[in-house]
Amino acid sequence: MLLNTDYPEGLPSSLVNLGVLLVEGHGNHEEDFQQANIDEAEHILILAKDEILEDSDSLTFDICYRMKEHGLSYRVIVECVEDENRERFKRIGAKSVIRPIRSYPEILVRAMESPGAEQLIEDMFTRADDHFMRYSLWLEGDLWSDIVSAMMMANLGTPLAYVTKEGHISIHPAGNEKVHGQSILMLVRTEAIPSAEEVTEAFRSFTAVQKLSA
C-alpha cells in the first residue's frame, strides 16, 4: 500500500501487477493515513521526500510522531537525511533509521526481513566505521577457516572473499574450502586499517604455529 500524491494518473502497470495499491494523500494528514489502514501494516516505511534536502526530515518527523501517537512507531522504518536527526527518530520509537540510498533499495528489504542487517549494508556504503580492503596474499590450498582465523586472531579484520589466481571473486566461501588465490578482500575498521605487511605477517605467523602444533 502506497500513501502519497506522486501518481495523479494512477500507478503504473508494473506496480499494479505486483499487487500494489495506492491511497492518494499525505502521511501527515490524519484522515489520509487512517484511510490507508496503516494500523494493519506489518511494516511502515517512511521515505524522505527528498534524499538530499535536510528539510525533508521535518516532514518525516511529523509523520513518525503521528505513528507514535497511534502506538505504531515500533513498526516504522524511516529514512533520515541528516545524521544529527537520527537520535530524534530513535527517541520516538522508530524501529530502524537509515540513510536514503535510493540506488540500493535492498537496504529497506533487509531492514524488514533481518532488522540490524541494514546498518551493516549502510556502513558499507558510507565507510563510516568499516569498509572493504584488498590485500595481496598468495594462497596454495590453504583452508579458508585458517585464513579467517589468522586475520581475526591478529585483530586485523574479517576476510569475506578471496580473488582466485584467474582473477575471479569468491564470496563467503565455506570454512573447509581449500583456497588457491592471489588476494583476500577483508572488512577492516576505518580507524585501524592494517598494512599489507601486517596481513602477510599475521598469516605467516598463524601457519607457522599450526605446523608446530600438528
Backbone as JSON Lines, residues from 0, in Angstrom:
{"i":0,"aa":"M","n":[0.84,-1.19,0.0],"ca":[0.0,0.0,0.0],"c":[0.88,1.24,0.0]}
{"i":1,"aa":"L","n":[0.67,2.13,-0.99],"ca":[1.4,3.39,-1.06],"c":[0.48,4.53,-0.67]}
{"i":2,"aa":"L","n":[0.95,5.39,0.19],"ca":[0.22,6.59,0.57],"c":[1.05,7.79,0.15]}
{"i":3,"aa":"N","n":[0.68,8.41,-0.98],"ca":[1.39,9.6,-1.45],"c":[0.58,10.3,-2.54]}
{"i":4,"aa":"T","n":[1.16,11.35,-3.07],"ca":[0.5,12.11,-4.15],"c":[1.35,12.12,-5.41]}
{"i":5,"aa":"D","n":[2.2,11.13,-5.56],"ca":[3.15,11.1,-6.68],"c":[2.58,10.47,-7.94]}
{"i":6,"aa":"Y","n":[1.37,9.91,-7.86],"ca":[0.81,9.22,-9.04],"c":[-0.6,9.75,-9.34]}
{"i":7,"aa":"P","n":[-0.69,11.01,-9.81],"ca":[-2.01,11.59,-10.07],"c":[-2.82,10.84,-11.13]}
{"i":8,"aa":"E","n":[-2.14,10.1,-11.99],"ca":[-2.83,9.33,-13.03],"c":[-2.92,7.85,-12.69]}
{"i":9,"aa":"G","n":[-2.62,7.52,-11.45],"ca":[-2.68,6.14,-11.02],"c":[-1.35,5.44,-11.13]}
{"i":10,"aa":"L","n":[-1.23,4.28,-10.51],"ca":[0.02,3.53,-10.5],"c":[0.32,2.94,-11.87]}
{"i":11,"aa":"P","n":[1.6,2.85,-12.22],"ca":[1.96,2.16,-13.48],"c":[1.63,0.68,-13.37]}
{"i":12,"aa":"S","n":[1.44,0.05,-14.51],"ca":[1.05,-1.36,-14.53],"c":[2.09,-2.25,-13.86]}
{"i":13,"aa":"S","n":[3.38,-1.84,-13.91],"ca":[4.43,-2.65,-13.29],"c":[4.21,-2.8,-11.79]}
{"i":14,"aa":"L","n":[3.64,-1.78,-11.14],"ca":[3.34,-1.86,-9.71],"c":[2.0,-2.54,-9.46]}
{"i":15,"aa":"V","n":[1.03,-2.22,-10.3],"ca":[-0.29,-2.84,-10.16],"c":[-0.19,-4.36,-10.26]}
{"i":16,"aa":"N","n":[0.65,-4.82,-11.19],"ca":[0.82,-6.27,-11.4],"c":[1.46,-6.96,-10.2]}
{"i":17,"aa":"L","n":[2.13,-6.18,-9.37],"ca":[2.73,-6.72,-8.14],"c":[1.75,-6.72,-6.98]}
{"i":18,"aa":"G","n":[0.55,-6.2,-7.23],"ca":[-0.45,-6.15,-6.18],"c":[-0.39,-4.91,-5.31]}
{"i":19,"aa":"V","n":[0.34,-3.88,-5.76],"ca":[0.48,-2.64,-5.01],"c":[-0.8,-1.81,-5.15]}
{"i":20,"aa":"L","n":[-1.25,-1.25,-4.04],"ca":[-2.43,-0.38,-4.02],"c":[-2.01,1.03,-3.67]}
{"i":21,"aa":"L","n":[-2.76,2.01,-4.16],"ca":[-2.44,3.41,-3.92],"c":[-3.58,4.1,-3.18]}
{"i":22,"aa":"V","n":[-3.19,4.85,-2.14],"ca":[-4.11,5.76,-1.47],"c":[-3.58,7.16,-1.72]}
{"i":23,"aa":"E","n":[-4.36,7.97,-2.39],"ca":[-3.95,9.34,-2.71],"c":[-4.07,10.19,-1.45]}
{"i":24,"aa":"G","n":[-2.94,10.68,-0.96],"ca":[-3.0,11.51,0.24],"c":[-1.62,11.75,0.83]}
{"i":25,"aa":"H","n":[-1.62,12.35,2.02],"ca":[-0.38,12.72,2.71],"c":[-0.28,11.97,4.03]}
{"i":26,"aa":"G","n":[0.91,11.53,4.35],"ca":[1.12,10.8,5.59],"c":[0.94,11.65,6.83]}
{"i":27,"aa":"N","n":[1.02,12.98,6.69],"ca":[0.85,13.84,7.86],"c":[-0.56,14.42,7.94]}
{"i":28,"aa":"H","n":[-1.49,13.82,7.18],"ca":[-2.91,14.17,7.3],"c":[-3.62,12.99,7.95]}
{"i":29,"aa":"E","n":[-4.2,13.23,9.1],"ca":[-4.8,12.16,9.88],"c":[-5.8,11.32,9.07]}
{"i":30,"aa":"E","n":[-6.68,11.97,8.36],"ca":[-7.71,11.24,7.62],"c":[-7.1,10.37,6.53]}
{"i":31,"aa":"D","n":[-6.03,10.91,5.89],"ca":[-5.42,10.16,4.78],"c":[-4.78,8.87,5.26]}
{"i":32,"aa":"F","n":[-3.98,8.94,6.34],"ca":[-3.29,7.72,6.73],"c":[-4.23,6.72,7.4]}
{"i":33,"aa":"Q","n":[-5.32,7.21,7.98],"ca":[-6.31,6.27,8.5],"c":[-7.02,5.56,7.36]}
{"i":34,"aa":"Q","n":[-7.22,6.26,6.26],"ca":[-7.84,5.66,5.09],"c":[-6.99,4.52,4.54]}
{"i":35,"aa":"A","n":[-5.68,4.61,4.75],"ca":[-4.76,3.57,4.26],"c":[-4.68,2.38,5.2]}
{"i":36,"aa":"N","n":[-5.43,2.42,6.32],"ca":[-5.42,1.32,7.3],"c":[-4.01,0.97,7.76]}
{"i":37,"aa":"I","n":[-3.24,2.0,8.1],"ca":[-1.85,1.79,8.48],"c":[-1.71,0.92,9.72]}
{"i":38,"aa":"D","n":[-2.72,0.94,10.58],"ca":[-2.62,0.14,11.8],"c":[-2.6,-1.36,11.51]}
{"i":39,"aa":"E","n":[-2.95,-1.76,10.29],"ca":[-2.92,-3.17,9.91],"c":[-1.61,-3.56,9.22]}
{"i":40,"aa":"A","n":[-0.73,-2.58,8.99],"ca":[0.53,-2.86,8.27],"c":[1.53,-3.58,9.16]}
{"i":41,"aa":"E","n":[2.22,-4.56,8.59],"ca":[3.28,-5.25,9.32],"c":[4.52,-4.37,9.41]}
{"i":42,"aa":"H","n":[4.8,-3.64,8.34],"ca":[5.93,-2.7,8.32],"c":[5.43,-1.37,7.77]}
{"i":43,"aa":"I","n":[5.96,-0.29,8.32],"ca":[5.62,1.05,7.84],"c":[6.91,1.73,7.39]}
{"i":44,"aa":"L","n":[7.03,2.01,6.11],"ca":[8.22,2.65,5.56],"c":[7.92,4.12,5.32]}
{"i":45,"aa":"I","n":[8.69,4.99,5.95],"ca":[8.52,6.43,5.75],"c":[9.74,6.92,4.97]}
{"i":46,"aa":"L","n":[9.52,7.22,3.7],"ca":[10.62,7.65,2.83],"c":[10.78,9.17,2.89]}
{"i":47,"aa":"A","n":[12.02,9.62,2.83],"ca":[12.29,11.06,2.8],"c":[11.71,11.66,1.53]}
{"i":48,"aa":"K","n":[11.1,12.84,1.66],"ca":[10.53,13.5,0.48],"c":[11.6,13.8,-0.55]}
{"i":49,"aa":"D","n":[12.81,14.15,-0.06],"ca":[13.96,14.39,-0.93],"c":[15.17,13.77,-0.26]}
{"i":50,"aa":"E","n":[15.94,12.99,-0.98],"ca":[17.05,12.25,-0.36],"c":[18.25,13.12,-0.04]}
{"i":51,"aa":"I","n":[18.23,14.39,-0.45],"ca":[19.36,15.28,-0.21],"c":[18.99,16.43,0.74]}
{"i":52,"aa":"L","n":[17.82,17.04,0.55],"ca":[17.44,18.21,1.34],"c":[17.13,17.83,2.79]}
{"i":53,"aa":"E","n":[17.83,18.47,3.72],"ca":[17.65,18.13,5.13],"c":[16.28,18.54,5.65]}
{"i":54,"aa":"D","n":[15.6,19.49,4.97],"ca":[14.26,19.88,5.39],"c":[13.29,18.71,5.32]}
{"i":55,"aa":"S","n":[13.63,17.69,4.55],"ca":[12.77,16.51,4.45],"c":[12.58,15.87,5.81]}
{"i":56,"aa":"D","n":[13.59,15.96,6.69],"ca":[13.5,15.34,8.0],"c":[12.38,15.92,8.85]}
{"i":57,"aa":"S","n":[12.05,17.21,8.64],"ca":[10.99,17.83,9.43],"c":[9.65,17.2,9.12]}
{"i":58,"aa":"L","n":[9.36,17.01,7.84],"ca":[8.12,16.37,7.43],"c":[8.1,14.91,7.9]}
{"i":59,"aa":"T","n":[9.23,14.24,7.75],"ca":[9.33,12.84,8.16],"c":[9.1,12.7,9.66]}
{"i":60,"aa":"F","n":[9.65,13.63,10.43],"ca":[9.49,13.58,11.89],"c":[8.02,13.72,12.27]}
{"i":61,"aa":"D","n":[7.31,14.62,11.58],"ca":[5.89,14.82,11.87],"c":[5.11,13.53,11.66]}
{"i":62,"aa":"I","n":[5.42,12.84,10.55],"ca":[4.72,11.59,10.26],"c":[5.07,10.54,11.3]}
{"i":63,"aa":"C","n":[6.37,10.46,11.66],"ca":[6.8,9.49,12.68],"c":[6.11,9.74,14.02]}
{"i":64,"aa":"Y","n":[5.96,11.01,14.35],"ca":[5.32,11.34,15.63],"c":[3.86,10.9,15.64]}
{"i":65,"aa":"R","n":[3.22,11.03,14.49],"ca":[1.84,10.54,14.38],"c":[1.78,9.03,14.58]}
{"i":66,"aa":"M","n":[2.79,8.34,14.06],"ca":[2.84,6.9,14.27],"c":[2.99,6.58,15.76]}
{"i":67,"aa":"K","n":[3.79,7.38,16.46],"ca":[3.99,7.19,17.9],"c":[2.68,7.4,18.65]}
{"i":68,"aa":"E","n":[1.94,8.43,18.27],"ca":[0.67,8.72,18.94],"c":[-0.32,7.58,18.77]}
{"i":69,"aa":"H","n":[-0.22,6.85,17.68],"ca":[-1.12,5.74,17.43],"c":[-0.52,4.39,17.85]}
{"i":70,"aa":"G","n":[0.64,4.45,18.54],"ca":[1.26,3.23,19.03],"c":[1.82,2.35,17.94]}
{"i":71,"aa":"L","n":[2.27,2.97,16.83],"ca":[2.76,2.2,15.69],"c":[4.24,2.42,15.4]}
{"i":72,"aa":"S","n":[4.92,3.22,16.21],"ca":[6.31,3.58,15.9],"c":[7.23,2.36,15.88]}
{"i":73,"aa":"Y","n":[6.89,1.31,16.62],"ca":[7.74,0.12,16.67],"c":[7.74,-0.63,15.33]}
{"i":74,"aa":"R","n":[6.86,-0.26,14.42],"ca":[6.82,-0.88,13.1],"c":[7.49,-0.01,12.03]}
{"i":75,"aa":"V","n":[7.98,1.15,12.42],"ca":[8.43,2.16,11.46],"c":[9.9,2.0,11.07]}
{"i":76,"aa":"I","n":[10.15,1.99,9.77],"ca":[11.5,2.09,9.2],"c":[11.53,3.44,8.5]}
{"i":77,"aa":"V","n":[12.41,4.33,8.9],"ca":[12.37,5.7,8.42],"c":[13.69,6.12,7.79]}
{"i":78,"aa":"E","n":[13.6,6.88,6.7],"ca":[14.79,7.45,6.08],"c":[15.1,8.8,6.72]}
{"i":79,"aa":"C","n":[16.37,9.0,7.08],"ca":[16.81,10.23,7.72],"c":[17.95,10.82,6.89]}
{"i":80,"aa":"V","n":[17.81,12.07,6.47],"ca":[18.81,12.71,5.62],"c":[20.02,13.17,6.43]}
{"i":81,"aa":"E","n":[19.74,13.86,7.55],"ca":[20.83,14.41,8.37],"c":[21.13,13.49,9.55]}
{"i":82,"aa":"D","n":[22.39,13.1,9.69],"ca":[22.78,12.18,10.76],"c":[22.41,12.7,12.14]}
{"i":83,"aa":"E","n":[22.48,14.02,12.32],"ca":[22.22,14.58,13.65],"c":[20.76,14.41,14.08]}
{"i":84,"aa":"N","n":[19.89,14.07,13.13],"ca":[18.47,13.88,13.45],"c":[18.14,12.43,13.79]}
{"i":85,"aa":"R","n":[19.1,11.53,13.64],"ca":[18.83,10.11,13.86],"c":[18.31,9.83,15.27]}
{"i":86,"aa":"E","n":[18.95,10.42,16.26],"ca":[18.55,10.16,17.65],"c":[17.14,10.63,17.93]}
{"i":87,"aa":"R","n":[16.72,11.7,17.27],"ca":[15.35,12.19,17.46],"c":[14.34,11.14,17.02]}
{"i":88,"aa":"F","n":[14.62,10.5,15.88],"ca":[13.72,9.46,15.4],"c":[13.73,8.24,16.34]}
{"i":89,"aa":"K","n":[14.91,7.93,16.84],"ca":[15.02,6.77,17.73],"c":[14.29,7.03,19.05]}
{"i":90,"aa":"R","n":[14.35,8.29,19.53],"ca":[13.71,8.61,20.8],"c":[12.19,8.47,20.75]}
{"i":91,"aa":"I","n":[11.61,8.63,19.57],"ca":[10.16,8.46,19.48],"c":[9.79,7.04,19.06]}
{"i":92,"aa":"G","n":[10.78,6.15,19.07],"ca":[10.48,4.74,18.95],"c":[10.58,4.1,17.58]}
{"i":93,"aa":"A","n":[11.14,4.79,16.58],"ca":[11.28,4.19,15.25],"c":[12.11,2.91,15.35]}
{"i":94,"aa":"K","n":[11.68,1.86,14.69],"ca":[12.37,0.57,14.75],"c":[13.74,0.64,14.1]}
{"i":95,"aa":"S","n":[13.82,1.33,12.96],"ca":[15.08,1.42,12.23],"c":[15.18,2.78,11.54]}
{"i":96,"aa":"V","n":[16.36,3.38,11.6],"ca":[16.61,4.67,10.95],"c":[17.76,4.49,9.97]}
{"i":97,"aa":"I","n":[17.51,4.78,8.7],"ca":[18.52,4.56,7.68],"c":[18.69,5.79,6.8]}
{"i":98,"aa":"R","n":[19.84,5.87,6.12],"ca":[20.05,6.93,5.15],"c":[19.28,6.61,3.86]}
{"i":99,"aa":"P","n":[18.85,7.64,3.15],"ca":[18.21,7.39,1.85],"c":[19.27,6.97,0.83]}
{"i":100,"aa":"I","n":[19.29,5.69,0.48],"ca":[20.23,5.18,-0.52],"c":[19.37,4.58,-1.62]}
{"i":101,"aa":"R","n":[18.85,5.44,-2.49],"ca":[17.85,5.02,-3.47],"c":[18.43,4.09,-4.53]}
{"i":102,"aa":"S","n":[19.75,4.13,-4.71],"ca":[20.36,3.26,-5.71],"c":[20.4,1.8,-5.23]}
{"i":103,"aa":"Y","n":[20.09,1.59,-3.96],"ca":[20.13,0.23,-3.4],"c":[18.9,0.01,-2.52]}
{"i":104,"aa":"P","n":[17.73,-0.22,-3.14],"ca":[16.5,-0.43,-2.35],"c":[16.54,-1.67,-1.48]}
{"i":105,"aa":"E","n":[17.49,-2.57,-1.74],"ca":[17.61,-3.78,-0.93],"c":[17.78,-3.47,0.55]}
{"i":106,"aa":"I","n":[18.3,-2.28,0.86],"ca":[18.54,-1.92,2.25],"c":[17.23,-1.87,3.02]}
{"i":107,"aa":"L","n":[16.15,-1.43,2.37],"ca":[14.84,-1.4,3.01],"c":[14.3,-2.81,3.23]}
{"i":108,"aa":"V","n":[14.54,-3.67,2.27],"ca":[14.1,-5.06,2.39],"c":[14.81,-5.73,3.55]}
{"i":109,"aa":"R","n":[16.12,-5.5,3.67],"ca":[16.89,-6.09,4.77],"c":[16.36,-5.6,6.12]}
{"i":110,"aa":"A","n":[16.0,-4.31,6.17],"ca":[15.51,-3.74,7.43],"c":[14.22,-4.42,7.86]}
{"i":111,"aa":"M","n":[13.41,-4.87,6.9],"ca":[12.16,-5.56,7.22],"c":[12.41,-7.02,7.58]}
{"i":112,"aa":"E","n":[13.22,-7.7,6.79],"ca":[13.4,-9.14,6.96],"c":[14.41,-9.51,8.04]}
{"i":113,"aa":"S","n":[15.47,-8.72,8.15],"ca":[16.53,-9.02,9.13],"c":[16.95,-7.73,9.81]}
{"i":114,"aa":"P","n":[16.15,-7.24,10.75],"ca":[16.47,-5.97,11.42],"c":[17.9,-5.95,11.95]}
{"i":115,"aa":"G","n":[18.62,-4.89,11.64],"ca":[20.02,-4.76,12.03],"c":[20.94,-4.94,10.84]}
{"i":116,"aa":"A","n":[20.52,-5.79,9.88],"ca":[21.35,-6.01,8.69],"c":[21.49,-4.74,7.87]}
{"i":117,"aa":"E","n":[20.45,-3.89,7.92],"ca":[20.51,-2.65,7.14],"c":[21.63,-1.73,7.61]}
{"i":118,"aa":"Q","n":[21.98,-1.82,8.9],"ca":[23.07,-1.0,9.42],"c":[24.41,-1.45,8.85]}
{"i":119,"aa":"L","n":[24.56,-2.76,8.68],"ca":[25.79,-3.28,8.08],"c":[25.92,-2.82,6.63]}
{"i":120,"aa":"I","n":[24.81,-2.91,5.88],"ca":[24.83,-2.52,4.47],"c":[25.12,-1.03,4.35]}
{"i":121,"aa":"E","n":[24.46,-0.24,5.18],"ca":[24.66,1.21,5.14],"c":[26.11,1.58,5.43]}
{"i":122,"aa":"D","n":[26.7,0.87,6.37],"ca":[28.1,1.14,6.73],"c":[29.03,0.87,5.55]}
{"i":123,"aa":"M","n":[28.68,-0.13,4.74],"ca":[29.48,-0.44,3.56],"c":[29.44,0.7,2.55]}
{"i":124,"aa":"F","n":[28.28,1.35,2.45],"ca":[28.13,2.45,1.51],"c":[28.86,3.71,1.99]}
{"i":125,"aa":"T","n":[28.81,3.97,3.29],"ca":[29.31,5.24,3.81],"c":[30.76,5.19,4.27]}
{"i":126,"aa":"R","n":[31.28,4.0,4.57],"ca":[32.63,3.84,5.13],"c":[32.77,4.59,6.45]}
{"i":127,"aa":"A","n":[31.67,4.71,7.18],"ca":[31.7,5.45,8.44],"c":[32.55,4.74,9.49]}
{"i":128,"aa":"D","n":[32.37,3.45,9.63],"ca":[33.1,2.69,10.65],"c":[33.97,1.58,10.06]}
{"i":129,"aa":"D","n":[33.48,0.96,9.01],"ca":[34.2,-0.17,8.41],"c":[34.11,-0.09,6.89]}
{"i":130,"aa":"H","n":[35.08,-0.67,6.23],"ca":[35.0,-0.78,4.78],"c":[35.9,-1.91,4.29]}
{"i":131,"aa":"F","n":[35.74,-2.25,3.02],"ca":[36.5,-3.36,2.45],"c":[37.86,-2.9,1.93]}
{"i":132,"aa":"M","n":[38.85,-3.76,2.13],"ca":[40.19,-3.53,1.59],"c":[40.65,-4.82,0.94]}
{"i":133,"aa":"R","n":[41.44,-4.66,-0.13],"ca":[42.01,-5.84,-0.8],"c":[43.49,-5.95,-0.45]}
{"i":134,"aa":"Y","n":[43.91,-7.16,-0.08],"ca":[45.3,-7.4,0.29],"c":[45.85,-8.58,-0.5]}
{"i":135,"aa":"S","n":[47.03,-8.39,-1.05],"ca":[47.69,-9.48,-1.78],"c":[48.12,-10.55,-0.78]}
{"i":136,"aa":"L","n":[47.73,-11.79,-1.06],"ca":[48.09,-12.9,-0.18],"c":[48.06,-14.17,-1.03]}
{"i":137,"aa":"W","n":[49.25,-14.71,-1.32],"ca":[49.34,-15.88,-2.19],"c":[48.94,-17.12,-1.41]}
{"i":138,"aa":"L","n":[47.93,-17.83,-1.89],"ca":[47.37,-18.96,-1.17],"c":[47.44,-20.22,-2.03]}
{"i":139,"aa":"E","n":[47.97,-21.28,-1.44],"ca":[48.17,-22.54,-2.16],"c":[47.44,-23.68,-1.45]}
{"i":140,"aa":"G","n":[46.11,-23.68,-1.57],"ca":[45.33,-24.75,-0.97],"c":[45.11,-24.59,0.52]}
{"i":141,"aa":"D","n":[45.27,-23.39,1.04],"ca":[45.04,-23.14,2.46],"c":[43.54,-23.16,2.77]}
{"i":142,"aa":"L","n":[43.19,-23.64,3.95],"ca":[41.79,-23.66,4.35],"c":[41.3,-22.24,4.59]}
{"i":143,"aa":"W","n":[40.1,-21.95,4.11],"ca":[39.54,-20.61,4.29],"c":[39.37,-20.3,5.79]}
{"i":144,"aa":"S","n":[39.01,-21.31,6.57],"ca":[38.84,-21.1,8.01],"c":[40.15,-20.66,8.66]}
{"i":145,"aa":"D","n":[41.28,-21.15,8.16],"ca":[42.58,-20.74,8.7],"c":[42.89,-19.29,8.35]}
{"i":146,"aa":"I","n":[42.53,-18.9,7.14],"ca":[42.78,-17.52,6.71],"c":[41.98,-16.55,7.58]}
{"i":147,"aa":"V","n":[40.7,-16.9,7.78],"ca":[39.84,-16.05,8.61],"c":[40.36,-16.0,10.04]}
{"i":148,"aa":"S","n":[40.73,-17.15,10.58],"ca":[41.23,-17.21,11.96],"c":[42.5,-16.38,12.12]}
{"i":149,"aa":"A","n":[43.4,-16.45,11.14],"ca":[44.67,-15.72,11.21],"c":[44.43,-14.23,11.3]}
{"i":150,"aa":"M","n":[43.51,-13.71,10.48],"ca":[43.25,-12.27,10.46],"c":[42.53,-11.81,11.73]}
{"i":151,"aa":"M","n":[41.58,-12.62,12.18],"ca":[40.8,-12.22,13.34],"c":[41.61,-12.33,14.63]}
{"i":152,"aa":"M","n":[42.45,-13.36,14.71],"ca":[43.29,-13.51,15.91],"c":[44.31,-12.39,16.0]}
{"i":153,"aa":"A","n":[44.72,-11.86,14.85],"ca":[45.65,-10.73,14.84],"c":[44.92,-9.4,14.96]}
{"i":154,"aa":"N","n":[43.59,-9.46,15.07],"ca":[42.75,-8.27,15.24],"c":[42.89,-7.29,14.07]}
{"i":155,"aa":"L","n":[43.0,-7.85,12.86],"ca":[43.18,-7.0,11.68],"c":[41.88,-6.75,10.93]}
{"i":156,"aa":"G","n":[40.96,-7.72,10.97],"ca":[39.72,-7.56,10.24],"c":[39.07,-8.91,9.99]}
{"i":157,"aa":"T","n":[38.03,-8.9,9.16],"ca":[37.29,-10.12,8.87],"c":[37.3,-10.4,7.37]}
{"i":158,"aa":"P","n":[38.02,-11.41,6.91],"ca":[38.01,-11.77,5.49],"c":[36.62,-12.27,5.07]}
{"i":159,"aa":"L","n":[36.15,-11.76,3.93],"ca":[34.83,-12.15,3.44],"c":[34.87,-12.74,2.04]}
{"i":160,"aa":"A","n":[35.98,-12.59,1.35],"ca":[36.09,-13.12,-0.01],"c":[37.56,-13.22,-0.39]}
{"i":161,"aa":"Y","n":[37.83,-13.96,-1.48],"ca":[39.2,-14.01,-2.0],"c":[39.17,-13.93,-3.51]}
{"i":162,"aa":"V","n":[40.31,-13.58,-4.07],"ca":[40.46,-13.46,-5.52],"c":[41.27,-14.65,-5.99]}
{"i":163,"aa":"T","n":[40.71,-15.43,-6.92],"ca":[41.42,-16.6,-7.43],"c":[42.6,-16.15,-8.27]}
{"i":164,"aa":"K","n":[43.45,-17.11,-8.61],"ca":[44.62,-16.78,-9.43],"c":[44.22,-16.35,-10.83]}
{"i":165,"aa":"E","n":[42.98,-16.7,-11.23],"ca":[42.48,-16.28,-12.54],"c":[41.78,-14.92,-12.48]}
{"i":166,"aa":"G","n":[41.67,-14.38,-11.26],"ca":[41.07,-13.06,-11.1],"c":[39.6,-13.05,-10.76]}
{"i":167,"aa":"H","n":[39.01,-14.21,-10.49],"ca":[37.6,-14.28,-10.12],"c":[37.43,-14.05,-8.62]}
{"i":168,"aa":"I","n":[36.28,-13.5,-8.23],"ca":[35.99,-13.24,-6.83],"c":[35.13,-14.36,-6.26]}
{"i":169,"aa":"S","n":[35.58,-14.97,-5.18],"ca":[34.81,-16.0,-4.48],"c":[34.35,-15.39,-3.16]}
{"i":170,"aa":"I","n":[33.03,-15.2,-3.04],"ca":[32.47,-14.51,-1.88],"c":[31.99,-15.51,-0.83]}
{"i":171,"aa":"H","n":[32.36,-15.29,0.41],"ca":[31.91,-16.06,1.56],"c":[32.05,-17.57,1.32]}
{"i":172,"aa":"P","n":[33.25,-18.02,1.06],"ca":[33.46,-19.46,0.83],"c":[33.24,-20.27,2.1]}
{"i":173,"aa":"A","n":[33.05,-21.57,1.92],"ca":[32.89,-22.47,3.08],"c":[34.19,-22.54,3.86]}
{"i":174,"aa":"G","n":[34.08,-22.77,5.15],"ca":[35.26,-22.81,6.0],"c":[36.25,-23.89,5.61]}
{"i":175,"aa":"N","n":[35.76,-25.01,5.09],"ca":[36.66,-26.12,4.73],"c":[37.12,-26.06,3.28]}
{"i":176,"aa":"E","n":[36.85,-24.94,2.61],"ca":[37.29,-24.8,1.21],"c":[38.79,-24.56,1.16]}
{"i":177,"aa":"K","n":[39.46,-25.29,0.28],"ca":[40.89,-25.1,0.07],"c":[41.09,-24.0,-0.97]}
{"i":178,"aa":"V","n":[41.74,-22.95,-0.55],"ca":[41.81,-21.73,-1.37],"c":[43.1,-21.67,-2.17]}
{"i":179,"aa":"H","n":[42.95,-21.44,-3.46],"ca":[44.09,-21.15,-4.33],"c":[43.83,-19.74,-4.87]}
{"i":180,"aa":"G","n":[44.53,-18.78,-4.31],"ca":[44.23,-17.4,-4.68],"c":[45.42,-16.48,-4.6]}
{"i":181,"aa":"Q","n":[45.17,-15.24,-5.0],"ca":[46.21,-14.21,-5.02],"c":[45.96,-13.07,-4.05]}
{"i":182,"aa":"S","n":[44.69,-12.91,-3.61],"ca":[44.36,-11.8,-2.71],"c":[43.15,-12.16,-1.87]}
{"i":183,"aa":"I","n":[42.96,-11.42,-0.77],"ca":[41.74,-11.54,0.02],"c":[41.09,-10.16,0.11]}
{"i":184,"aa":"L","n":[39.77,-10.17,0.26],"ca":[39.0,-8.95,0.5],"c":[38.52,-9.0,1.94]}
{"i":185,"aa":"M","n":[38.88,-7.97,2.7],"ca":[38.67,-8.03,4.14],"c":[37.94,-6.78,4.63]}
{"i":186,"aa":"L","n":[37.03,-7.0,5.57],"ca":[36.33,-5.91,6.23],"c":[37.22,-5.41,7.37]}
{"i":187,"aa":"V","n":[37.6,-4.14,7.31],"ca":[38.52,-3.58,8.3],"c":[37.9,-2.35,8.95]}
{"i":188,"aa":"R","n":[38.38,-2.01,10.11],"ca":[37.92,-0.83,10.81],"c":[38.55,0.42,10.21]}
{"i":189,"aa":"T","n":[37.76,1.43,9.99],"ca":[38.24,2.65,9.35],"c":[39.35,3.3,10.15]}
{"i":190,"aa":"E","n":[39.27,3.21,11.48],"ca":[40.28,3.88,12.31],"c":[41.52,3.04,12.54]}
{"i":191,"aa":"A","n":[41.52,1.8,12.03],"ca":[42.68,0.92,12.24],"c":[42.89,0.04,11.02]}
{"i":192,"aa":"I","n":[43.25,0.65,9.9],"ca":[43.45,-0.08,8.66],"c":[44.83,-0.75,8.68]}
{"i":193,"aa":"P","n":[44.88,-2.07,8.6],"ca":[46.18,-2.75,8.64],"c":[46.96,-2.56,7.34]}
{"i":194,"aa":"S","n":[48.26,-2.66,7.45],"ca":[49.1,-2.57,6.26],"c":[49.19,-3.92,5.58]}
{"i":195,"aa":"A","n":[49.68,-3.93,4.35],"ca":[49.85,-5.18,3.62],"c":[50.84,-6.08,4.34]}
{"i":196,"aa":"E","n":[51.86,-5.47,4.93],"ca":[52.87,-6.25,5.66],"c":[52.27,-6.92,6.88]}
{"i":197,"aa":"E","n":[51.37,-6.24,7.59],"ca":[50.74,-6.81,8.78],"c":[49.88,-8.01,8.41]}
{"i":198,"aa":"V","n":[49.18,-7.92,7.29],"ca":[48.33,-9.01,6.85],"c":[49.18,-10.24,6.5]}
{"i":199,"aa":"T","n":[50.23,-10.01,5.75],"ca":[51.12,-11.12,5.36],"c":[51.76,-11.77,6.58]}
{"i":200,"aa":"E","n":[52.25,-10.96,7.51],"ca":[52.9,-11.48,8.7],"c":[51.92,-12.24,9.59]}
{"i":201,"aa":"A","n":[50.68,-11.76,9.69],"ca":[49.67,-12.44,10.5],"c":[49.41,-13.84,9.96]}
{"i":202,"aa":"F","n":[49.35,-13.97,8.64],"ca":[49.07,-15.28,8.07],"c":[50.28,-16.2,8.21]}
{"i":203,"aa":"R","n":[51.48,-15.66,8.01],"ca":[52.7,-16.47,8.17],"c":[52.84,-16.97,9.6]}
{"i":204,"aa":"S","n":[52.57,-16.11,10.56],"ca":[52.7,-16.49,11.97],"c":[51.69,-17.56,12.33]}
{"i":205,"aa":"F","n":[50.46,-17.41,11.82],"ca":[49.41,-18.38,12.13],"c":[49.75,-19.75,11.56]}
{"i":206,"aa":"T","n":[50.18,-19.77,10.3],"ca":[50.5,-21.06,9.67],"c":[51.71,-21.71,10.32]}
{"i":207,"aa":"A","n":[52.66,-20.9,10.79],"ca":[53.85,-21.45,11.46],"c":[53.44,-22.14,12.75]}
{"i":208,"aa":"V","n":[52.53,-21.52,13.51],"ca":[52.06,-22.12,14.76],"c":[51.28,-23.4,14.47]}
{"i":209,"aa":"Q","n":[50.49,-23.37,13.39],"ca":[49.7,-24.55,13.01],"c":[50.62,-25.74,12.71]}
{"i":210,"aa":"K","n":[51.71,-25.47,12.02],"ca":[52.64,-26.53,11.64],"c":[53.35,-27.1,12.88]}
{"i":211,"aa":"L","n":[53.69,-26.24,13.83],"ca":[54.37,-26.69,15.05],"c":[53.47,-27.56,15.91]}
{"i":212,"aa":"S","n":[52.19,-27.22,15.91],"ca":[51.25,-27.98,16.76],"c":[50.7,-29.22,16.07]}
{"i":213,"aa":"A","n":[51.01,-29.39,14.77],"ca":[50.49,-30.55,14.02],"c":[51.24,-31.82,14.4]}
